[in-house]
């Protein structure tokens, strides 16, 4: 399904307006990837990798590759949550407890779990704890603003560089790329899917509240998602509408204080999917209770991803 001329025009206008407030992307740089270490596991191989996201700026990631596959596999980028600056990408591939990355590689996906800026191996070398890490992120945010750039634009670009890396790997089917995230990762899922068309199917669990509602409730913003003049241009339902007609799943829990208007975001974006004739590609799973991305919720999300990325 493709957009009509009028639908395309509206989407292009919105994209242009967002591009103007998000600011310039990072300067281009060669990817220059390296495999830093390899570890063999029973069902998969785990690689520690680095690649360049902008001049002299590197990202680090874990890459999990299922064993025994004979053809290129679908791949999923797994984005970590916020709060634990030291853990970063390790949260998504923790082998000591259930983790999204390990569960997905066991289901036959190539899994890439990168560090977001300020997390894991991308913290300041002078870090002495979480308070320093938070202050460092704020400092870098202000430096970008002084240059007419925004941190969110850089984060979106980082996801595109992760996609660039996946496409260099012979184990990856370039036509079957997905993204999954919880909390911070859920917010990045929305923005990444809107601006990276190579992501075919995306899952966001929790922590999706409109800018308007966040202001109304007096809640604190995560600094990475603060963009000057953004609310004059769009809110989250507008961002989600840009994903159409590609599949997107919102997953929320009743009573989650960080997702109080997720149903409205879904309903307003659904209008675009309906106009394109593909309402089944936008889904909202609502759970009556829960304290996180619990196993039953994760496996329903994996089943949904399978329907788009492993349909045969």
C-alpha angles and dihedrals in degrees: 000000000000130000120261118245092261092044091049091049092052092047092049092050091051092046091050092049091050091047090054094054096039090059132212121338120239117282112270121262136171114270092232095181124197133190104221099182142354128211125185120221130182095262104017148019118245120209127189106214141178131197136171118259098178135349108314092349117114134190126205128209146168115239118199117195121188116236123237099028117143100189136038112289134216111261133215129200108215114203119202126230127249133263103051100080093173095054100047110144093006089074090067097051101034106152095192094068137017109294133175096238096051092046092051096047088052087056090057103266127131102234127207118189112183131185115248116224110287094020134099111337090359095068120111112279086232094057116138098173147321096303091057091046092054092048091048091053090051091049092051090047091056093046090055091049090054088056093049092255134114132221091230091059089053092048091052089050089051090059090051089052089052088053089048089055094049090053090059091061119091090208091066128085102218092205093059110057124145142176133213131181144160127210105337086012091054092055090048089048090062096048095040093052091048094053103030110063093183089074103093101185130016136190125199119184120196133323097076110135125150120252089239093055093043090056092044092053093044092236124160119257125226101244094227090068098048109109122172113248093002093128089057088061111032150339131215096282088057091051091049091050089061090063091064131143090024117088119266130176125201113197118191142163125227109252096025103146090207096056104042096136099032090117090058092048088052095046094049094048090045089069089068092048089049093051088053091050095242107100090145090069093068114065136176117198111194120193122199095225143350143135100230142335092324124196096260090050093048094050093049087053091049091050089052091050090049090056090061103029102032103031094150 
